[in-house]
């Protein structure tokens, strides 16, 4: 592995550790969370929703209706 590649992998490791620390401590800003999400997406990391994983908990609290369900708009 070249010296440049080693540096890039090292930088990515540091960045991932920083995201983890900020998220676990509750100090992550919305832009931190978005950057962490993008890092996961860029590296092909995805999740499948099942009844027994945290993704299902997140989906259940999001304020989005299922497709095919009429949205209620209050004025």
N, CA, C and O atoms as a GROMACS GRO file, in nm:
protein
  300
    1UNK      N    1   0.085  -0.117   0.000
    1UNK     CA    2   0.000   0.000   0.000
    1UNK      C    3   0.090   0.124   0.000
    1UNK      O    4   0.191   0.128   0.071
    2UNK      N    5   0.054   0.223  -0.080
    2UNK     CA    6   0.136   0.344  -0.089
    2UNK      C    7   0.120   0.430   0.035
    2UNK      O    8   0.023   0.416   0.110
    3UNK      N    9   0.213   0.518   0.055
    3UNK     CA   10   0.210   0.608   0.171
    3UNK      C   11   0.084   0.696   0.166
    3UNK      O   12   0.023   0.722   0.270
    4UNK      N   13   0.047   0.742   0.048
    4UNK     CA   14  -0.074   0.824   0.033
    4UNK      C   15  -0.199   0.746   0.071
    4UNK      O   16  -0.287   0.799   0.139
    5UNK      N   17  -0.208   0.621   0.028
    5UNK     CA   18  -0.323   0.537   0.063
    5UNK      C   19  -0.330   0.514   0.213
    5UNK      O   20  -0.438   0.519   0.271
    6UNK      N   21  -0.217   0.490   0.275
    6UNK     CA   22  -0.213   0.472   0.420
    6UNK      C   23  -0.265   0.597   0.491
    6UNK      O   24  -0.339   0.587   0.588
    7UNK      N   25  -0.225   0.713   0.443
    7UNK     CA   26  -0.270   0.839   0.503
    7UNK      C   27  -0.421   0.856   0.487
    7UNK      O   28  -0.489   0.898   0.581
    8UNK      N   29  -0.473   0.824   0.369
    8UNK     CA   30  -0.617   0.837   0.346
    8UNK      C   31  -0.696   0.742   0.436
    8UNK      O   32  -0.798   0.782   0.492
    9UNK      N   33  -0.651   0.618   0.448
    9UNK     CA   34  -0.719   0.524   0.536
    9UNK      C   35  -0.711   0.569   0.682
    9UNK      O   36  -0.807   0.555   0.758
   10UNK      N   37  -0.596   0.623   0.720
   10UNK     CA   38  -0.581   0.675   0.856
   10UNK      C   39  -0.673   0.792   0.883
   10UNK      O   40  -0.732   0.803   0.990
   11UNK      N   41  -0.685   0.882   0.784
   11UNK     CA   42  -0.775   0.996   0.798
   11UNK      C   43  -0.920   0.951   0.808
   11UNK      O   44  -0.996   1.004   0.889
   12UNK      N   45  -0.957   0.853   0.728
   12UNK     CA   46  -1.093   0.801   0.734
   12UNK      C   47  -1.120   0.738   0.871
   12UNK      O   48  -1.228   0.757   0.927
   13UNK      N   49  -1.025   0.665   0.925
   13UNK     CA   50  -1.040   0.606   1.058
   13UNK      C   51  -1.062   0.714   1.163
   13UNK      O   52  -1.149   0.701   1.249
   14UNK      N   53  -0.982   0.821   1.156
   14UNK     CA   54  -0.997   0.931   1.252
   14UNK      C   55  -1.133   0.997   1.240
   14UNK      O   56  -1.196   1.030   1.340
   15UNK      N   57  -1.177   1.018   1.117
   15UNK     CA   58  -1.306   1.081   1.093
   15UNK      C   59  -1.420   0.995   1.148
   15UNK      O   60  -1.511   1.046   1.213
   16UNK      N   61  -1.414   0.866   1.122
   16UNK     CA   62  -1.517   0.776   1.173
   16UNK      C   63  -1.518   0.777   1.326
   16UNK      O   64  -1.625   0.782   1.387
   17UNK      N   65  -1.400   0.772   1.388
   17UNK     CA   66  -1.393   0.777   1.535
   17UNK      C   67  -1.452   0.907   1.588
   17UNK      O   68  -1.520   0.907   1.691
   18UNK      N   69  -1.427   1.017   1.519
   18UNK     CA   70  -1.481   1.147   1.563
   18UNK      C   71  -1.633   1.149   1.552
   18UNK      O   72  -1.701   1.198   1.642
   19UNK      N   73  -1.686   1.097   1.442
   19UNK     CA   74  -1.832   1.089   1.429
   19UNK      C   75  -1.891   1.004   1.541
   19UNK      O   76  -1.991   1.043   1.601
   20UNK      N   77  -1.832   0.891   1.568
   20UNK     CA   78  -1.882   0.804   1.674
   20UNK      C   79  -1.880   0.876   1.809
   20UNK      O   80  -1.978   0.871   1.883
   21UNK      N   81  -1.771   0.943   1.840
   21UNK     CA   82  -1.761   1.015   1.968
   21UNK      C   83  -1.867   1.124   1.979
   21UNK      O   84  -1.931   1.137   2.084
   22UNK      N   85  -1.886   1.201   1.874
   22UNK     CA   86  -1.985   1.310   1.878
   22UNK      C   87  -2.127   1.256   1.891
   22UNK      O   88  -2.207   1.308   1.968
   23UNK      N   89  -2.157   1.150   1.816
   23UNK     CA   90  -2.292   1.094   1.820
   23UNK      C   91  -2.320   1.031   1.956
   23UNK      O   92  -2.426   1.054   2.014
   24UNK      N   93  -2.226   0.952   2.007
   24UNK     CA   94  -2.247   0.886   2.137
   24UNK      C   95  -2.256   0.986   2.251
   24UNK      O   96  -2.328   0.961   2.348
   25UNK      N   97  -2.184   1.098   2.243
   25UNK     CA   98  -2.187   1.197   2.350
   25UNK      C   99  -2.309   1.289   2.342
   25UNK      O  100  -2.337   1.363   2.436
   26UNK      N  101  -2.381   1.283   2.230
   26UNK     CA  102  -2.497   1.370   2.213
   26UNK      C  103  -2.459   1.508   2.162
   26UNK      O  104  -2.545   1.596   2.155
   27UNK      N  105  -2.334   1.529   2.127
   27UNK     CA  106  -2.287   1.659   2.082
   27UNK      C  107  -2.290   1.676   1.931
   27UNK      O  108  -2.252   1.781   1.880
   28UNK      N  109  -2.334   1.576   1.858
   28UNK     CA  110  -2.335   1.584   1.711
   28UNK      C  111  -2.438   1.686   1.665
   28UNK      O  112  -2.553   1.684   1.707
   29UNK      N  113  -2.393   1.774   1.577
   29UNK     CA  114  -2.484   1.872   1.517
   29UNK      C  115  -2.557   1.806   1.400
   29UNK      O  116  -2.518   1.699   1.355
   30UNK      N  117  -2.662   1.870   1.351
   30UNK     CA  118  -2.728   1.815   1.233
   30UNK      C  119  -2.632   1.797   1.115
   30UNK      O  120  -2.643   1.699   1.041
   31UNK      N  121  -2.539   1.888   1.098
   31UNK     CA  122  -2.444   1.873   0.987
   31UNK      C  123  -2.348   1.756   1.012
   31UNK      O  124  -2.306   1.690   0.917
   32UNK      N  125  -2.313   1.730   1.138
   32UNK     CA  126  -2.231   1.612   1.170
   32UNK      C  127  -2.306   1.484   1.133
   32UNK      O  128  -2.249   1.393   1.072
   33UNK      N  129  -2.434   1.478   1.170
   33UNK     CA  130  -2.514   1.360   1.140
   33UNK      C  131  -2.528   1.340   0.990
   33UNK      O  132  -2.523   1.227   0.940
   34UNK      N  133  -2.547   1.451   0.918
   34UNK     CA  134  -2.558   1.440   0.773
   34UNK      C  135  -2.427   1.393   0.711
   34UNK      O  136  -2.427   1.311   0.619
   35UNK      N  137  -2.316   1.444   0.760
   35UNK     CA  138  -2.185   1.403   0.707
   35UNK      C  139  -2.159   1.255   0.737
   35UNK      O  140  -2.104   1.183   0.654
   36UNK      N  141  -2.199   1.210   0.855
   36UNK     CA  142  -2.182   1.068   0.890
   36UNK      C  143  -2.271   0.982   0.801
   36UNK      O  144  -2.229   0.876   0.754
   37UNK      N  145  -2.393   1.027   0.776
   37UNK     CA  146  -2.484   0.955   0.687
   37UNK      C  147  -2.425   0.946   0.546
   37UNK      O  148  -2.429   0.841   0.483
   38UNK      N  149  -2.369   1.056   0.499
   38UNK     CA  150  -2.311   1.057   0.365
   38UNK      C  151  -2.189   0.966   0.356
   38UNK      O  152  -2.168   0.899   0.255
   39UNK      N  153  -2.109   0.964   0.461
   39UNK     CA  154  -1.992   0.875   0.465
   39UNK      C  155  -2.036   0.730   0.452
   39UNK      O  156  -1.976   0.652   0.378
   40UNK      N  157  -2.141   0.694   0.526
   40UNK     CA  158  -2.193   0.557   0.518
   40UNK      C  159  -2.244   0.527   0.377
   40UNK      O  160  -2.214   0.422   0.320
   41UNK      N  161  -2.320   0.620   0.322
   41UNK     CA  162  -2.375   0.601   0.188
   41UNK      C  163  -2.264   0.588   0.084
   41UNK      O  164  -2.268   0.499  -0.001
   42UNK      N  165  -2.165   0.676   0.092
   42UNK     CA  166  -2.054   0.674  -0.004
   42UNK      C  167  -1.975   0.545   0.000
   42UNK      O  168  -1.910   0.508  -0.097
   43UNK      N  169  -1.980   0.477   0.115
   43UNK     CA  170  -1.906   0.352   0.131
   43UNK      C  171  -1.995   0.229   0.120
   43UNK      O  172  -1.955   0.118   0.157
   44UNK      N  173  -2.117   0.249   0.068
   44UNK     CA  174  -2.206   0.137   0.041
   44UNK      C  175  -2.266   0.072   0.164
   44UNK      O  176  -2.306  -0.044   0.158
   45UNK      N  177  -2.272   0.144   0.275
   45UNK     CA  178  -2.330   0.089   0.398
   45UNK      C  179  -2.480   0.120   0.397
   45UNK      O  180  -2.520   0.235   0.382
   46UNK      N  181  -2.561   0.016   0.415
   46UNK     CA  182  -2.706   0.034   0.420
   46UNK      C  183  -2.764  -0.055   0.529
   46UNK      O  184  -2.695  -0.141   0.584
   47UNK      N  185  -2.889  -0.031   0.560
   47UNK     CA  186  -2.954  -0.109   0.666
   47UNK      C  187  -3.089  -0.158   0.616
   47UNK      O  188  -3.155  -0.091   0.536
   48UNK      N  189  -3.129  -0.273   0.664
   48UNK     CA  190  -3.259  -0.328   0.634
   48UNK      C  191  -3.345  -0.315   0.759
   48UNK      O  192  -3.301  -0.346   0.869
   49UNK      N  193  -3.468  -0.270   0.739
   49UNK     CA  194  -3.559  -0.254   0.852
   49UNK      C  195  -3.622  -0.388   0.886
   49UNK      O  196  -3.685  -0.452   0.802
   50UNK      N  197  -3.604  -0.429   1.011
   50UNK     CA  198  -3.673  -0.546   1.064
   50UNK      C  199  -3.734  -0.505   1.198
   50UNK      O  200  -3.699  -0.401   1.253
   51UNK      N  201  -3.823  -0.586   1.248
   51UNK     CA  202  -3.890  -0.551   1.373
   51UNK      C  203  -3.798  -0.549   1.494
   51UNK      O  204  -3.831  -0.489   1.596
   52UNK      N  205  -3.683  -0.612   1.484
   52UNK     CA  206  -3.596  -0.623   1.601
   52UNK      C  207  -3.466  -0.543   1.588
   52UNK      O  208  -3.367  -0.576   1.653
   53UNK      N  209  -3.466  -0.437   1.505
   53UNK     CA  210  -3.345  -0.355   1.501
   53UNK      C  211  -3.378  -0.208   1.522
   53UNK      O  212  -3.493  -0.168   1.505
   54UNK      N  213  -3.280  -0.128   1.557
   54UNK     CA  214  -3.303   0.014   1.586
   54UNK      C  215  -3.360   0.092   1.468
   54UNK      O  216  -3.426   0.194   1.488
   55UNK      N  217  -3.337   0.046   1.346
   55UNK     CA  218  -3.391   0.115   1.229
   55UNK      C  219  -3.544   0.119   1.235
   55UNK      O  220  -3.605   0.218   1.197
   56UNK      N  221  -3.605   0.011   1.281
   56UNK     CA  222  -3.750   0.007   1.293
   56UNK      C  223  -3.799   0.112   1.393
   56UNK      O  224  -3.903   0.173   1.372
   57UNK      N  225  -3.725   0.133   1.500
   57UNK     CA  226  -3.762   0.235   1.598
   57UNK      C  227  -3.758   0.374   1.534
   57UNK      O  228  -3.847   0.456   1.557
   58UNK      N  229  -3.654   0.399   1.455
   58UNK     CA  230  -3.641   0.528   1.388
   58UNK      C  231  -3.756   0.548   1.290
   58UNK      O  232  -3.818   0.654   1.288
   59UNK      N  233  -3.785   0.448   1.210
   59UNK     CA  234  -3.893   0.459   1.112
   59UNK      C  235  -4.026   0.486   1.181
   59UNK      O  236  -4.107   0.564   1.131
   60UNK      N  237  -4.048   0.424   1.295
   60UNK     CA  238  -4.178   0.439   1.364
   60UNK      C  239  -4.200   0.579   1.419
   60UNK      O  240  -4.315   0.619   1.440
   61UNK      N  241  -4.094   0.656   1.443
   61UNK     CA  242  -4.113   0.791   1.498
   61UNK      C  243  -4.102   0.902   1.394
   61UNK      O  244  -4.125   1.018   1.426
   62UNK      N  245  -4.065   0.868   1.271
   62UNK     CA  246  -4.055   0.970   1.168
   62UNK      C  247  -4.194   1.021   1.130
   62UNK      O  248  -4.289   0.944   1.124
   63UNK      N  249  -4.204   1.151   1.104
   63UNK     CA  250  -4.336   1.210   1.075
   63UNK      C  251  -4.377   1.198   0.929
   63UNK      O  252  -4.434   1.292   0.873
   64UNK      N  253  -4.350   1.084   0.867
   64UNK     CA  254  -4.387   1.064   0.727
   64UNK      C  255  -4.490   0.954   0.718
   64UNK      O  256  -4.480   0.850   0.784
   65UNK      N  257  -4.590   0.978   0.636
   65UNK     CA  258  -4.694   0.878   0.616
   65UNK      C  259  -4.647   0.777   0.512
   65UNK      O  260  -4.561   0.806   0.429
   66UNK      N  261  -4.706   0.658   0.518
   66UNK     CA  262  -4.679   0.557   0.416
   66UNK      C  263  -4.730   0.608   0.282
   66UNK      O  264  -4.827   0.683   0.276
   67UNK      N  265  -4.664   0.565   0.173
   67UNK     CA  266  -4.713   0.601   0.041
   67UNK      C  267  -4.851   0.540   0.022
   67UNK      O  268  -4.878   0.429   0.069
   68UNK      N  269  -4.937   0.612  -0.045
   68UNK     CA  270  -5.072   0.565  -0.067
   68UNK      C  271  -5.168   0.613   0.040
   68UNK      O  272  -5.290   0.600   0.026
   69UNK      N  273  -5.114   0.668   0.149
   69UNK     CA  274  -5.198   0.723   0.255
   69UNK      C  275  -5.207   0.872   0.234
   69UNK      O  276  -5.105   0.939   0.220
   70UNK      N  277  -5.329   0.925   0.230
   70UNK     CA  278  -5.345   1.069   0.210
   70UNK      C  279  -5.284   1.146   0.326
   70UNK      O  280  -5.299   1.109   0.442
   71UNK      N  281  -5.215   1.254   0.291
   71UNK     CA  282  -5.154   1.339   0.393
   71UNK      C  283  -5.260   1.433   0.449
   71UNK      O  284  -5.346   1.484   0.377
   72UNK      N  285  -5.252   1.456   0.579
   72UNK     CA  286  -5.345   1.549   0.642
   72UNK      C  287  -5.272   1.681   0.654
   72UNK      O  288  -5.163   1.690   0.711
   73UNK      N  289  -5.334   1.785   0.599
   73UNK     CA  290  -5.274   1.919   0.603
   73UNK      C  291  -5.365   2.005   0.688
   73UNK      O  292  -5.483   2.020   0.658
   74UNK      N  293  -5.309   2.063   0.792
   74UNK     CA  294  -5.387   2.152   0.877
   74UNK      C  295  -5.355   2.296   0.841
   74UNK      O  296  -5.242   2.328   0.806
   75UNK      N  297  -5.454   2.381   0.848
   75UNK     CA  298  -5.435   2.523   0.815
   75UNK      C  299  -5.451   2.609   0.936
   75UNK      O  300  -5.438   2.731   0.927
   0.00000   0.00000   0.00000
